[in-house]
Amino acid sequence: MARLSCGVARWLSAAAAAGLMSSAAYAESSRFVMVTHGVPSDPFWSIVKNGAEAAAETVGATLEYRAPSTFDMAQMQQLVQAAIASDPDGLILSFTDENALGGVVQSAVDNGIPVITINSGGDVARNYGARLHVGQSEYEAGKQAAERMQEMGVEKGVCINHEQGNQGLDQRCDGFVDGFNGNAEQLATTYDPTSIRNAIIAYLNQNEDVRGVLTLGPLSAEPMIRAMRDQEATDMFTLGTFDLSPGILEALEAGELDFAIDQQQYMQGYLPVMFLDQFVKNGLLPAGDVATGPGFVTQENAAQVVELSSQGIR
């Protein structure tokens, strides 16, 4: 085999090094911004953030995660506008309110910024130029929750909405009410755990024929579970919730909660970053929206996800 001359070898070495530097510089130039409506106290969104950060580390991109301090569409709109002004390589956001966010999403698209929506608004996001949506059908998930409760013998239910005005949460309750053929109501509460607990107890005392209670996430589920424990009433009701947390998994294992609807929020953070990275580098994207749920976690399979929950993945 012929030997390379010293000059050629040095040239190839320099070219390889330049290629590596170019790849590193390219990776560093990929900057994505994720804006969600998730308040800091909501453990659901910390899992989404974990997934996004893991994906960014894998592909060597920079990720900036931004969220309002409270559920505030005006503040979220401002965060999205600021993100657009910073000219990122891609924008990821929870499309919680079409009226508040539709225009700013269209503005991002008009400025050449690819947008992927997550968690909420998948049914309308494409109207404003979003490339795709990663999440679940909130209405269908709520309807499936009602159907599951009816199979368990429940004739009338209530949906506890801790964030009324959030398009995705409203759709969950709408699906739940429709799934019961109207034999269910929506109870609006605040974020405050004590307020949630008291509102649930008061409602159930005033509506003694209600035997199915659905909460829309850990923020309302955990106060509901504590209220049922305090009242020694966990066996009197069929209890379900959306999303997972260590407290919810503990209640499922103990038989205090009948089911939780899992939408794999880690994937809602992880996949959009991976998709945008491929789009920026190679022009590649899935041909359609990506469903991450709904799936049901019960006492029978809760133990399987406990370890992943402790790792910040479920």
Backbone bond lengths (Angstrom), bond angles and torsions (degrees), N, CA, C in turn:
res aa  C-N    CA-C-N  psi(-1)  N-CA   C-N-CA  omega(-1)  CA-C   N-CA-C  phi
1 M - - - 1.464 - - 1.527 109.02 -
2 A 1.343 114.92 132.21 1.461 119.33 -177.04 1.515 110.15 -71.65
3 R 1.358 115.67 141.69 1.459 121.43 177.49 1.516 110.30 -83.99
4 L 1.338 115.78 145.70 1.455 119.44 173.77 1.516 108.85 -77.00
5 S 1.300 115.74 142.83 1.457 118.97 175.28 1.522 108.91 -66.73
6 C 1.346 116.45 156.28 1.462 120.45 -179.89 1.521 110.89 -57.75
7 G 1.342 116.51 -38.15 1.456 120.05 -178.36 1.510 111.46 -65.47
8 V 1.368 116.50 -44.00 1.465 120.08 179.90 1.512 110.50 -66.14
9 A 1.348 116.22 -41.24 1.465 119.94 -179.66 1.515 110.66 -61.72
10 R 1.370 115.12 -42.86 1.457 118.03 179.48 1.526 110.82 -64.64
11 W 1.327 116.32 -38.63 1.473 120.01 179.96 1.521 111.00 -64.25
12 L 1.370 117.30 -44.26 1.449 120.54 179.42 1.521 111.49 -64.07
13 S 1.347 116.13 -39.69 1.455 120.23 178.49 1.522 111.14 -62.81
14 A 1.335 115.38 -43.15 1.457 120.03 179.41 1.526 110.68 -65.71
15 A 1.347 116.17 -39.26 1.463 120.06 179.84 1.529 111.12 -65.33
16 A 1.359 115.25 -40.99 1.458 118.90 178.44 1.516 111.24 -63.59
17 A 1.331 115.41 -43.18 1.458 119.42 179.06 1.519 111.21 -62.61
18 A 1.334 115.57 -40.81 1.462 119.48 178.81 1.518 110.83 -64.09
19 G 1.353 115.16 -37.60 1.457 118.93 178.53 1.508 111.79 -64.86
20 L 1.339 116.52 -41.40 1.448 120.48 177.57 1.519 111.25 -63.32
21 M 1.342 115.81 -42.77 1.457 119.93 179.25 1.520 110.56 -63.84
22 S 1.341 114.82 -39.16 1.459 119.12 179.88 1.526 110.50 -64.59
23 S 1.380 116.24 -41.77 1.461 119.74 179.27 1.510 111.04 -64.15
24 A 1.349 115.55 -41.64 1.458 119.23 179.99 1.516 110.54 -64.62
25 A 1.324 116.23 -42.65 1.458 119.80 179.98 1.519 110.52 -64.15
26 Y 1.353 115.41 -37.23 1.466 119.42 179.97 1.521 110.56 -65.52
27 A 1.385 114.06 -42.77 1.453 117.56 179.82 1.524 110.94 -62.50
28 E 1.322 116.06 -41.15 1.450 120.05 -179.62 1.533 111.18 -65.54
29 S 1.323 116.55 -26.86 1.461 119.16 -177.06 1.528 112.16 -77.15
30 S 1.339 117.66 -13.41 1.458 120.98 179.01 1.524 108.60 -81.96
31 R 1.313 115.87 109.63 1.465 121.16 -178.73 1.518 108.74 -125.91
32 F 1.325 115.95 122.68 1.451 121.86 -178.60 1.525 109.87 -117.33
33 V 1.316 116.00 142.61 1.460 121.63 177.22 1.518 108.80 -115.09
34 M 1.337 115.76 130.84 1.459 121.83 175.67 1.525 108.36 -113.83
35 V 1.333 116.16 124.78 1.462 121.54 177.68 1.521 108.05 -120.69
36 T 1.331 117.21 123.57 1.455 121.24 178.32 1.520 110.30 -126.52
37 H 1.316 114.86 166.83 1.460 120.25 177.65 1.517 111.54 -90.49
38 G 1.334 117.91 0.23 1.449 122.07 -173.09 1.516 113.79 -68.87
39 V 1.310 116.36 123.08 1.462 120.36 179.84 1.519 109.47 -75.16
40 P 1.343 118.18 153.71 1.459 120.99 -175.88 1.525 114.36 -58.01
41 S 1.334 117.92 -27.60 1.463 120.70 -177.46 1.526 113.43 -79.53
42 D 1.323 117.64 -5.81 1.465 121.49 -176.85 1.529 109.64 -91.44
43 P 1.351 118.34 111.91 1.469 120.15 -177.99 1.519 113.66 -64.80
44 F 1.317 117.68 -20.42 1.465 120.85 178.51 1.520 110.52 -56.24
45 W 1.341 116.09 -45.09 1.458 119.64 -171.85 1.524 112.98 -78.20
46 S 1.325 116.70 -20.42 1.464 117.72 173.95 1.522 110.40 -66.89
47 I 1.337 117.12 -31.29 1.469 120.72 177.33 1.531 110.25 -71.16
48 V 1.336 116.64 -40.86 1.469 120.23 175.79 1.528 109.70 -58.07
49 K 1.320 115.94 -45.86 1.462 120.72 -179.82 1.526 111.04 -62.75
50 N 1.336 116.75 -41.06 1.467 120.19 177.40 1.522 111.18 -57.20
51 G 1.333 116.13 -45.07 1.460 120.12 -179.73 1.513 112.40 -63.58
52 A 1.335 116.70 -42.88 1.465 120.53 179.89 1.523 111.22 -64.19
53 E 1.322 116.19 -42.53 1.467 119.66 -179.04 1.524 111.35 -67.62
54 A 1.328 117.08 -36.59 1.467 119.98 177.68 1.521 110.92 -64.38
55 A 1.329 116.78 -41.94 1.464 120.18 179.14 1.521 110.94 -66.33
56 A 1.325 117.61 -41.40 1.461 120.85 179.57 1.520 110.61 -62.26
57 E 1.316 116.53 -40.02 1.466 119.53 178.20 1.519 110.94 -65.62
58 T 1.327 116.37 -38.17 1.467 120.73 -179.29 1.527 111.67 -63.31
59 V 1.317 117.48 -42.15 1.463 120.48 -175.90 1.526 112.82 -95.18
60 G 1.338 117.41 -4.01 1.455 120.48 178.58 1.510 113.84 76.93
61 A 1.332 116.90 25.93 1.462 120.90 179.11 1.528 110.20 -97.26
62 T 1.319 115.45 165.05 1.455 121.85 174.08 1.518 108.65 -98.50
63 L 1.333 116.91 130.70 1.460 121.41 178.75 1.514 109.47 -118.63
64 E 1.331 116.21 132.48 1.462 122.16 173.55 1.528 107.49 -116.64
65 Y 1.329 115.79 119.25 1.465 121.55 -179.20 1.523 108.94 -103.80
66 R 1.325 116.79 128.29 1.460 121.94 -177.50 1.529 109.39 -133.87
67 A 1.346 115.79 141.90 1.466 120.96 178.41 1.519 109.07 -156.08
68 P 1.335 117.88 149.66 1.467 120.65 177.89 1.523 110.78 -70.95
69 S 1.325 116.33 158.71 1.458 120.89 -179.02 1.528 111.57 -74.44
70 T 1.330 117.31 -24.06 1.461 123.30 174.45 1.528 107.37 -137.16
71 F 1.335 116.34 169.54 1.466 118.69 177.16 1.522 108.35 -70.60
72 D 1.322 115.46 101.30 1.460 121.80 -171.91 1.524 108.29 -145.29
73 M 1.330 116.14 105.96 1.462 119.42 -175.87 1.529 112.52 -67.53
74 A 1.323 117.08 -32.41 1.465 119.07 178.07 1.525 110.27 -64.90
75 Q 1.333 115.88 -41.76 1.460 119.77 178.54 1.515 111.23 -68.17
76 M 1.319 116.80 -39.10 1.458 119.38 178.58 1.526 110.70 -65.30
77 Q 1.324 116.44 -40.32 1.460 120.28 176.92 1.530 110.82 -58.07
78 Q 1.324 116.29 -41.85 1.464 120.70 178.36 1.521 111.60 -64.55
79 L 1.331 116.28 -38.50 1.460 119.95 178.28 1.527 110.98 -64.59
80 V 1.317 116.74 -40.03 1.468 120.19 178.81 1.528 110.28 -67.55
81 Q 1.308 116.79 -41.92 1.466 119.93 178.45 1.533 111.28 -61.68
82 A 1.326 116.18 -40.60 1.459 120.30 177.68 1.526 110.67 -65.39
83 A 1.328 115.83 -37.93 1.460 119.66 177.95 1.525 110.85 -63.84
84 I 1.317 117.17 -42.67 1.459 121.14 178.88 1.521 110.50 -62.92
85 A 1.329 116.19 -41.82 1.465 120.49 -179.47 1.521 112.23 -63.03
86 S 1.347 116.96 -25.75 1.467 120.25 179.38 1.521 112.68 -80.68
87 D 1.341 116.88 -3.95 1.472 123.98 175.39 1.534 112.80 55.08
88 P 1.340 117.52 60.98 1.467 119.58 177.78 1.517 111.45 -74.72
89 D 1.319 116.52 169.54 1.463 121.24 176.17 1.521 111.76 -78.11
90 G 1.319 116.74 -16.36 1.451 120.86 177.44 1.509 110.35 -168.01
91 L 1.335 116.17 153.26 1.464 122.55 -178.30 1.524 109.00 -125.74
92 I 1.324 115.41 132.92 1.462 122.85 176.88 1.518 107.04 -121.70
93 L 1.329 118.06 130.73 1.458 117.81 177.66 1.513 111.81 -151.93
94 S 1.322 114.98 153.35 1.464 121.04 171.48 1.526 106.71 -81.51
95 F 1.325 115.46 118.90 1.466 121.13 -173.06 1.525 108.46 -89.06
96 T 1.320 115.10 72.91 1.457 122.23 -167.65 1.519 113.71 -76.54
97 D 1.311 116.88 -31.64 1.460 120.95 -174.66 1.521 108.48 -141.02
98 E 1.321 115.54 110.89 1.466 120.64 -177.17 1.519 111.92 -59.97
99 N 1.327 117.28 -41.20 1.459 120.76 -177.76 1.522 111.87 -65.70
100 A 1.321 116.60 -39.29 1.464 120.50 -177.27 1.518 112.53 -80.81
101 L 1.337 117.53 -32.22 1.463 120.17 -169.27 1.526 114.59 -112.68
102 G 1.333 117.52 -14.53 1.463 119.21 -177.90 1.513 112.62 -57.14
103 G 1.331 116.68 -46.93 1.460 120.62 -178.07 1.516 113.44 -64.39
104 V 1.344 116.81 -39.20 1.460 118.35 -178.44 1.526 111.22 -73.29
105 V 1.330 117.18 -32.63 1.464 119.24 174.61 1.516 110.03 -63.82
106 Q 1.332 116.63 -44.34 1.463 120.13 177.19 1.523 111.17 -61.10
107 S 1.326 116.55 -36.86 1.465 120.88 177.53 1.520 111.21 -63.01
108 A 1.336 116.71 -41.61 1.465 120.07 177.62 1.518 110.75 -61.50
109 V 1.336 115.64 -46.07 1.465 120.29 179.90 1.521 110.80 -62.44
110 D 1.327 117.04 -42.39 1.464 121.30 179.10 1.523 112.05 -62.71
111 N 1.334 115.91 -25.14 1.464 120.65 178.44 1.528 112.37 -93.74
112 G 1.329 115.87 12.95 1.458 120.23 174.54 1.512 114.77 79.92
113 I 1.320 118.24 17.12 1.460 121.76 -179.47 1.530 108.92 -98.72
114 P 1.326 118.85 117.30 1.467 119.79 178.12 1.522 110.67 -68.01
115 V 1.332 116.46 138.63 1.463 122.25 -176.18 1.521 109.77 -122.30
116 I 1.325 115.91 132.29 1.459 122.81 170.27 1.516 107.22 -120.50
117 T 1.333 116.93 129.41 1.455 120.12 177.57 1.524 109.78 -97.63
118 I 1.330 115.27 152.86 1.454 120.91 179.51 1.518 109.89 -133.91
119 N 1.327 115.54 155.63 1.458 123.89 167.37 1.521 114.15 70.83
120 S 1.323 119.11 -57.44 1.464 121.98 -175.17 1.529 110.79 -128.69
121 G 1.320 115.68 150.70 1.461 120.65 170.90 1.509 116.54 84.08
122 G 1.327 116.83 16.44 1.461 118.63 -178.21 1.511 114.39 -63.88
123 D 1.339 116.79 -22.21 1.466 120.02 -178.12 1.524 112.89 -77.71
124 V 1.351 117.63 -17.01 1.468 119.50 -176.77 1.529 113.49 -127.20
125 A 1.311 118.57 -8.28 1.469 121.00 -172.84 1.520 113.02 -60.51
126 R 1.319 117.09 -35.89 1.463 119.50 -178.30 1.529 111.83 -66.49
127 N 1.316 117.26 -22.59 1.462 120.22 177.74 1.527 112.01 -61.50
128 Y 1.321 115.77 -20.15 1.467 121.09 -177.07 1.531 111.73 -112.60
129 G 1.327 115.72 13.55 1.457 119.87 172.73 1.509 116.05 96.36
130 A 1.345 118.70 3.73 1.459 120.20 176.90 1.523 109.91 -60.13
131 R 1.330 115.75 140.16 1.469 119.86 -177.07 1.526 111.81 -70.48
132 L 1.322 117.07 -42.53 1.452 121.15 177.88 1.524 109.16 -166.10
133 H 1.334 115.37 173.32 1.457 121.67 -178.65 1.518 109.22 -126.24
134 V 1.334 115.85 140.67 1.463 121.96 176.71 1.529 107.54 -119.33
135 G 1.320 117.68 114.79 1.455 120.09 -178.37 1.510 111.01 168.58
136 Q 1.315 116.02 -147.71 1.454 121.07 178.93 1.525 109.44 -135.21
137 S 1.329 116.27 164.10 1.457 120.79 172.70 1.526 107.71 -77.25
138 E 1.325 117.17 108.34 1.457 120.73 -175.32 1.528 111.69 -66.22
139 Y 1.311 116.19 -40.74 1.460 120.05 179.04 1.530 110.34 -61.27
140 E 1.324 116.17 -47.79 1.461 120.38 -178.20 1.523 111.22 -64.26
141 A 1.337 116.72 -37.37 1.462 119.85 178.83 1.528 110.65 -64.63
142 G 1.342 116.77 -41.93 1.456 119.72 177.09 1.519 111.96 -63.79
143 K 1.309 115.60 -38.56 1.465 119.94 178.96 1.529 110.81 -65.88
144 Q 1.323 116.81 -41.02 1.463 120.38 178.06 1.522 111.49 -64.37
145 A 1.335 117.01 -33.92 1.465 120.30 176.73 1.523 110.22 -62.83
146 A 1.338 116.77 -42.94 1.462 120.74 178.44 1.527 111.00 -63.82
147 E 1.320 116.19 -43.47 1.460 120.09 -179.29 1.522 110.88 -63.80
148 R 1.322 116.41 -38.41 1.465 119.96 178.35 1.527 110.62 -64.76
149 M 1.327 116.79 -43.25 1.470 120.03 178.45 1.522 111.06 -62.94
150 Q 1.324 116.87 -40.03 1.464 119.66 179.51 1.527 110.63 -63.96
151 E 1.326 116.96 -38.09 1.462 120.54 176.55 1.522 111.09 -63.14
152 M 1.349 116.42 -24.82 1.465 121.84 179.47 1.530 111.42 -91.22
153 G 1.332 116.71 6.51 1.453 120.99 173.59 1.517 116.21 98.25
154 V 1.335 118.06 5.90 1.458 121.02 -179.05 1.528 109.82 -81.28
155 E 1.334 116.34 133.58 1.456 121.02 179.09 1.524 112.91 -104.41
156 K 1.343 116.70 -21.91 1.457 119.59 -178.51 1.528 109.26 -146.55
157 G 1.353 116.05 139.14 1.457 119.25 -175.51 1.517 113.24 -137.82
158 V 1.339 114.64 173.61 1.458 121.74 176.31 1.523 108.49 -137.02
159 C 1.323 115.12 141.27 1.466 122.53 178.70 1.531 108.02 -109.97
160 I 1.334 117.08 120.62 1.466 122.31 -177.16 1.527 108.82 -92.44
161 N 1.322 116.48 113.46 1.472 121.03 -176.42 1.529 109.54 -108.78
162 H 1.337 115.83 106.74 1.467 120.74 -178.23 1.526 112.68 -86.15
163 E 1.316 117.36 -0.65 1.467 120.59 -175.48 1.518 109.37 -145.29
164 Q 1.325 116.16 56.67 1.465 120.42 -176.60 1.521 109.14 -61.67
165 G 1.327 115.99 136.30 1.456 121.26 -173.59 1.510 112.00 104.22
166 N 1.328 116.61 -17.68 1.461 121.81 171.37 1.528 106.80 -75.63
167 Q 1.308 116.19 114.67 1.460 121.68 -173.60 1.521 112.47 -53.21
168 G 1.327 117.04 -43.57 1.455 120.66 -178.39 1.517 112.32 -66.90
169 L 1.336 117.85 -42.83 1.454 120.57 -179.98 1.525 111.19 -69.18
170 D 1.314 116.29 -38.03 1.467 119.45 176.44 1.532 110.36 -61.26
171 Q 1.330 116.71 -38.72 1.462 120.23 179.40 1.523 111.20 -66.53
172 R 1.347 117.01 -35.56 1.462 119.58 176.70 1.524 110.52 -60.11
173 C 1.331 115.93 -47.42 1.462 119.41 179.53 1.526 111.94 -66.62
174 D 1.329 116.88 -37.59 1.468 120.15 177.41 1.530 110.42 -60.14
175 G 1.327 116.62 -45.03 1.459 120.61 178.49 1.510 111.97 -63.49
176 F 1.343 115.93 -38.72 1.465 121.20 179.41 1.526 110.49 -64.23
177 V 1.323 116.94 -47.50 1.468 120.95 179.97 1.532 110.29 -62.67
178 D 1.332 116.54 -44.86 1.466 119.47 179.77 1.525 111.29 -65.84
179 G 1.342 116.74 -35.72 1.462 120.63 178.73 1.519 112.34 -63.44
180 F 1.332 116.66 -26.95 1.460 121.94 176.49 1.531 111.72 -91.95
181 N 1.329 115.99 9.57 1.473 121.24 -178.11 1.525 111.21 55.60
182 G 1.320 115.32 38.09 1.455 120.05 178.10 1.513 115.00 88.79
183 N 1.332 118.02 -5.94 1.466 120.74 -179.37 1.535 110.90 -87.32
184 A 1.301 115.24 45.56 1.465 122.10 177.82 1.519 107.69 -155.86
185 E 1.324 115.26 156.79 1.452 121.50 178.98 1.513 110.29 -129.92
186 Q 1.333 115.17 166.92 1.455 121.76 175.81 1.528 108.69 -109.18
187 L 1.323 116.26 131.12 1.457 122.08 177.73 1.524 108.31 -113.28
188 A 1.323 116.84 115.47 1.463 121.54 -179.58 1.524 109.64 -86.59
189 T 1.335 116.45 135.55 1.460 122.21 177.19 1.530 108.98 -131.95
190 T 1.319 115.67 -176.30 1.457 121.88 173.31 1.526 108.54 -102.81
191 Y 1.354 115.59 -173.33 1.461 120.61 176.43 1.527 112.78 -77.33
192 D 1.317 117.28 -21.29 1.455 121.26 -171.44 1.528 111.25 -65.01
193 P 1.344 118.44 123.02 1.466 120.70 -176.87 1.523 113.60 -58.43
194 T 1.330 117.12 -40.23 1.471 119.97 179.65 1.521 110.97 -65.50
195 S 1.335 115.92 -40.71 1.461 120.64 178.15 1.531 110.76 -63.62
196 I 1.317 116.50 -41.59 1.468 120.88 178.69 1.520 110.09 -62.08
197 R 1.334 115.98 -48.51 1.467 120.84 -179.92 1.524 111.09 -57.21
198 N 1.314 116.64 -49.70 1.464 120.66 -176.91 1.521 112.00 -65.70
199 A 1.341 116.48 -38.69 1.465 120.13 -179.85 1.526 111.02 -64.95
200 I 1.331 116.68 -40.74 1.467 120.08 -179.81 1.523 110.59 -65.69
201 I 1.335 116.48 -46.89 1.464 119.79 -179.82 1.530 111.02 -60.78
202 A 1.336 116.46 -45.22 1.462 120.21 -179.50 1.524 111.12 -62.47
203 Y 1.329 116.40 -42.30 1.464 119.90 -178.55 1.531 110.77 -64.13
204 L 1.325 116.86 -45.78 1.461 119.97 -177.45 1.529 111.31 -68.04
205 N 1.325 117.85 -32.18 1.469 120.59 176.42 1.530 111.14 -67.60
206 Q 1.342 115.90 -31.73 1.466 120.43 -179.14 1.524 112.38 -87.45
207 N 1.324 117.15 -15.47 1.470 121.65 -177.37 1.529 108.39 -130.40
208 E 1.311 115.39 76.02 1.455 120.90 -172.12 1.525 113.63 -70.49
209 D 1.326 117.98 -12.58 1.460 120.11 178.26 1.524 112.34 -86.26
210 V 1.330 118.12 -7.28 1.468 121.86 178.04 1.523 108.72 -79.93
211 R 1.329 116.14 125.44 1.462 120.78 -179.45 1.531 113.32 -126.54
212 G 1.330 117.46 0.03 1.457 120.70 176.82 1.520 110.49 -122.36
213 V 1.333 117.08 127.08 1.463 122.01 -179.01 1.532 108.68 -123.10
214 L 1.337 115.51 124.04 1.465 121.24 177.39 1.519 109.18 -117.32
215 T 1.324 116.91 124.84 1.459 121.29 172.26 1.526 108.55 -105.61
216 L 1.333 115.63 163.10 1.470 119.88 -169.32 1.521 114.29 -107.23
217 G 1.319 117.12 10.88 1.452 120.07 178.18 1.515 110.81 164.76
218 P 1.337 117.12 172.40 1.467 120.60 -177.96 1.521 114.29 -56.37
219 L 1.340 117.88 -32.63 1.461 119.98 -177.84 1.527 112.23 -58.73
220 S 1.318 116.71 -36.35 1.464 120.04 179.15 1.523 111.86 -101.61
221 A 1.323 117.95 -25.40 1.465 120.54 -177.74 1.518 111.88 -68.13
222 E 1.324 117.08 -44.20 1.465 118.90 -175.05 1.535 112.17 -67.59
223 P 1.349 120.52 -41.23 1.477 118.97 172.24 1.525 112.87 -62.18
224 M 1.346 116.28 -36.02 1.462 119.83 178.13 1.534 110.34 -64.16
225 I 1.320 117.36 -43.33 1.464 120.62 179.47 1.528 110.81 -63.43
226 R 1.342 116.58 -42.99 1.464 119.85 179.00 1.526 110.71 -63.12
227 A 1.330 117.10 -39.64 1.465 120.72 178.70 1.528 110.74 -62.28
228 M 1.323 116.30 -42.83 1.458 120.10 179.85 1.525 111.34 -65.75
229 R 1.328 116.46 -38.11 1.467 119.53 176.48 1.525 110.46 -62.97
230 D 1.332 115.59 -47.04 1.464 120.41 -177.50 1.526 111.33 -60.53
231 Q 1.330 115.43 -36.00 1.461 120.63 -178.12 1.537 112.50 -90.00
232 E 1.352 115.27 0.63 1.467 120.95 -176.20 1.529 110.51 51.84
233 A 1.319 115.02 46.12 1.468 120.33 -172.57 1.526 113.53 -120.78
234 T 1.333 118.10 11.37 1.466 119.12 -175.97 1.533 111.93 -62.07
235 D 1.336 117.08 -29.92 1.472 120.31 -179.87 1.521 112.81 -83.79
236 M 1.329 117.00 -9.18 1.460 120.33 -177.59 1.525 112.39 -85.82
237 F 1.354 116.19 -17.48 1.458 120.28 -173.59 1.526 110.36 -128.80
238 T 1.321 115.02 157.26 1.458 121.83 168.43 1.520 106.40 -95.87
239 L 1.319 116.33 119.56 1.462 122.07 -171.18 1.520 110.40 -117.01
240 G 1.332 115.30 129.07 1.456 120.62 177.29 1.507 110.57 -137.46
241 T 1.311 116.18 161.31 1.458 120.65 177.75 1.509 110.38 -149.84
242 F 1.306 115.09 166.85 1.453 122.25 168.66 1.528 108.58 -95.49
243 D 1.321 115.32 144.84 1.463 123.62 169.02 1.527 113.03 72.49
244 L 1.338 113.55 163.78 1.452 121.29 -172.31 1.520 111.85 -116.82
245 S 1.316 114.91 154.69 1.456 123.45 170.83 1.522 105.64 -157.19
246 P 1.340 118.36 166.23 1.472 118.68 177.02 1.521 112.55 -55.88
247 G 1.347 117.60 -39.92 1.463 120.47 179.51 1.518 112.59 -65.61
248 I 1.321 116.27 -37.95 1.467 120.05 179.10 1.526 110.45 -68.57
249 L 1.321 117.26 -42.17 1.462 120.54 178.22 1.522 111.25 -63.49
250 E 1.324 116.96 -38.44 1.465 120.94 177.17 1.528 110.36 -62.19
251 A 1.336 116.54 -42.98 1.463 120.45 179.49 1.526 111.51 -66.59
252 L 1.327 116.76 -36.99 1.463 120.40 177.35 1.523 110.58 -64.03
253 E 1.323 116.09 -46.22 1.470 119.68 -179.69 1.527 111.09 -62.18
254 A 1.342 116.34 -35.29 1.464 120.99 -178.56 1.527 112.61 -80.42
255 G 1.331 117.51 -6.63 1.453 120.56 -178.29 1.507 113.88 78.47
256 E 1.345 117.63 13.53 1.462 121.53 179.04 1.521 112.05 -85.48
257 L 1.304 116.96 -15.83 1.463 124.04 178.70 1.514 106.74 -128.02
258 D 1.335 116.95 135.51 1.462 119.95 -173.37 1.524 113.30 -84.05
259 F 1.322 117.46 -34.58 1.465 119.50 177.57 1.519 110.23 -163.25
260 A 1.315 114.75 157.29 1.470 122.42 171.02 1.522 107.62 -130.50
261 I 1.313 116.28 140.24 1.463 121.50 179.02 1.522 108.24 -94.16
262 D 1.309 115.63 117.90 1.464 122.34 -174.84 1.523 109.66 -100.37
263 Q 1.326 117.05 124.09 1.465 120.27 176.15 1.525 111.67 -110.31
264 Q 1.348 116.73 14.09 1.460 122.25 175.63 1.532 111.63 51.04
265 Q 1.326 115.54 63.31 1.459 119.46 -173.95 1.516 113.59 -65.23
266 Y 1.328 117.32 -23.83 1.471 119.39 175.22 1.527 110.27 -57.66
267 M 1.333 115.79 -40.22 1.465 120.77 179.52 1.528 111.14 -68.89
268 Q 1.327 117.62 -28.27 1.462 120.73 177.87 1.525 111.19 -69.31
269 G 1.332 116.63 -23.19 1.454 119.82 173.12 1.517 112.07 -89.18
270 Y 1.315 115.65 -41.89 1.472 121.55 -173.40 1.532 112.94 -70.84
271 L 1.323 116.68 -50.72 1.465 119.83 -171.61 1.529 114.18 -64.18
272 P 1.340 120.73 -43.41 1.463 118.82 -178.99 1.532 113.54 -59.71
273 V 1.331 116.88 -36.71 1.467 119.67 178.12 1.526 110.02 -65.73
274 M 1.323 116.76 -43.76 1.470 120.02 178.37 1.533 110.86 -63.45
275 F 1.332 116.17 -41.93 1.462 119.96 -179.37 1.531 111.25 -65.16
276 L 1.331 116.85 -44.94 1.467 119.66 180.00 1.522 111.19 -64.96
277 D 1.324 116.26 -36.94 1.467 119.30 178.11 1.523 110.49 -61.01
278 Q 1.328 116.27 -44.07 1.469 119.25 178.64 1.526 111.48 -68.22
279 F 1.332 116.24 -34.48 1.464 119.07 179.70 1.526 110.75 -66.97
280 V 1.338 116.73 -44.19 1.466 120.91 -179.87 1.521 110.66 -64.93
281 K 1.329 116.89 -41.77 1.465 120.57 -175.55 1.526 113.06 -80.60
282 N 1.343 115.64 -41.68 1.463 118.77 -169.12 1.522 115.05 -128.71
283 G 1.323 117.75 -0.01 1.452 120.26 -178.28 1.514 113.74 70.52
284 L 1.320 117.41 25.17 1.458 121.88 -175.79 1.523 111.30 -105.26
285 L 1.338 116.09 138.06 1.463 122.58 175.25 1.532 108.57 -150.48
286 P 1.333 118.34 153.01 1.467 119.00 171.06 1.524 110.56 -58.28
287 A 1.322 115.96 153.96 1.463 120.28 -176.87 1.518 112.73 -76.82
288 G 1.336 117.10 -15.94 1.459 119.77 -178.44 1.509 111.74 -150.55
289 D 1.314 115.59 179.22 1.453 120.61 179.49 1.526 110.77 -62.66
290 V 1.327 116.00 156.51 1.457 121.46 -177.20 1.522 109.23 -115.59
291 A 1.327 116.97 117.74 1.463 122.16 -179.34 1.522 110.03 -86.58
292 T 1.337 116.38 125.04 1.461 120.71 176.45 1.532 112.03 -104.02
293 G 1.306 118.06 -1.72 1.457 122.57 179.49 1.523 108.51 -168.82
294 P 1.342 117.15 -176.67 1.459 126.79 6.00 1.523 113.56 -89.98
295 G 1.339 114.25 151.33 1.455 122.10 170.80 1.520 107.77 -133.42
296 F 1.324 116.96 152.08 1.461 120.47 -176.35 1.528 110.71 -106.50
297 V 1.331 115.19 130.12 1.458 121.71 173.51 1.524 107.34 -109.02
298 T 1.331 116.33 129.82 1.461 122.50 -178.04 1.528 109.47 -127.79
299 Q 1.313 116.17 -176.94 1.462 120.57 178.47 1.529 110.35 -59.22
300 E 1.321 116.75 -32.35 1.461 120.86 -176.47 1.526 113.34 -67.87
301 N 1.334 117.62 -34.04 1.470 118.37 -176.33 1.526 113.67 -118.50
302 A 1.346 117.80 8.17 1.463 119.94 -177.74 1.517 112.65 -62.04
303 A 1.337 116.75 -37.55 1.462 120.10 -176.86 1.531 112.01 -60.68
304 Q 1.319 116.76 -27.55 1.462 120.66 -178.18 1.525 112.94 -66.45
305 V 1.332 116.96 -26.25 1.463 119.41 -176.17 1.525 113.15 -107.10
306 V 1.337 117.68 -1.42 1.462 120.50 -178.54 1.526 111.16 -62.03
307 E 1.317 117.55 -45.73 1.464 120.32 -178.55 1.514 111.45 -63.35
308 L 1.316 117.13 -41.93 1.476 119.78 177.80 1.514 110.81 -65.12
309 S 1.318 117.59 -33.21 1.454 120.30 177.45 1.524 110.88 -63.97
310 S 1.323 116.25 -39.97 1.471 119.79 179.52 1.525 111.76 -66.30
311 Q 1.328 116.00 -21.34 1.469 121.13 178.50 1.533 112.76 -91.23
312 G 1.338 116.75 0.21 1.456 119.80 -179.83 1.510 113.68 77.52
313 I 1.342 116.65 28.70 1.469 120.83 -178.32 1.526 111.56 -112.46
314 R 1.324 118.46 -30.50 1.477 121.69 178.97 1.524 110.38 -121.72
